[in-house]
Amino acid sequence: MSKSSRPTAQKRAKEKARQEKQQQKEARRLQSKERKTDVGLRGGEEDPDIAGIRLGPQPLPPEWDSVAKSNEEKK
């Protein structure tokens, strides 16, 4: 009782499709990587989200000055 057709042709087609898909994924990854490096910060530029931040405790913003003074008076 043998099979009516050999599955090797199907296997070959499936494997070829898998390899093509992997190549497309790799090309997409490389494009994404290149795009990220092109958009990244250039030398000497500072990230605007963290501009002016120093190490250690940060000073309170002006709107919090009155709260801090009232807490110091209670002590």
C-alpha positions as CSV (number, residue, x, y, z in Angstrom):
1,M,0.0,0.0,0.0
2,S,2.0,2.9,-1.2
3,K,1.0,6.5,-1.3
4,S,-0.4,7.9,-4.5
5,S,2.1,10.7,-4.8
6,R,5.4,11.4,-3.2
7,P,5.4,14.4,-0.9
8,T,8.9,15.6,-1.8
9,A,7.6,18.1,-4.3
10,Q,5.3,19.6,-1.6
11,K,8.1,19.6,0.9
12,R,10.5,21.3,-1.5
13,A,7.9,24.0,-2.3
14,K,7.2,24.5,1.4
15,E,10.9,24.8,2.3
16,K,11.5,27.2,-0.5
17,A,8.6,29.4,0.7
18,R,10.0,29.3,4.2
19,Q,13.5,30.4,3.0
20,E,12.0,33.3,1.0
21,K,10.0,34.4,4.0
22,Q,13.2,34.4,6.1
23,Q,15.1,36.4,3.5
24,Q,12.3,39.0,3.4
25,K,12.3,39.2,7.2
26,E,16.0,39.7,7.3
27,A,15.8,42.5,4.7
28,R,13.0,44.2,6.7
29,R,15.2,44.0,9.8
30,L,18.1,45.5,8.1
31,Q,15.9,48.4,6.7
32,S,14.5,49.0,10.1
33,K,18.0,49.0,11.7
34,E,19.3,51.5,9.1
35,R,16.2,53.7,9.5
36,K,16.8,53.8,13.3
37,T,20.4,54.7,13.0
38,D,19.6,57.5,10.5
39,V,17.0,59.0,12.8
40,G,19.1,58.7,16.0
41,L,20.7,61.6,17.7
42,R,23.7,63.2,16.1
43,G,26.9,63.9,18.0
44,G,26.5,66.9,20.4
45,E,22.7,66.9,20.3
46,E,20.8,66.5,23.6
47,D,17.5,64.7,24.0
48,P,14.9,67.3,24.6
49,D,13.0,65.1,27.0
50,I,15.9,65.1,29.4
51,A,17.5,68.5,28.7
52,G,18.6,70.2,31.8
53,I,18.4,67.1,34.1
54,R,21.3,66.7,36.5
55,L,22.3,63.7,38.6
56,G,20.8,63.5,42.0
57,P,17.7,65.1,43.4
58,Q,16.0,67.6,41.1
59,P,15.0,71.1,42.2
60,L,11.3,71.6,42.7
61,P,9.4,73.4,40.0
62,P,8.3,77.0,40.8
63,E,4.7,75.9,41.4
64,W,5.8,73.7,44.2
65,D,7.8,76.3,46.1
66,S,4.9,77.4,48.3
67,V,4.1,73.8,49.3
68,A,7.8,73.1,50.2
69,K,7.9,76.3,52.3
70,S,4.8,75.4,54.2
71,N,6.1,71.9,55.0
72,E,9.4,73.5,56.3
73,E,7.4,75.8,58.6
74,K,5.5,72.9,60.1
75,K,8.7,71.2,61.2
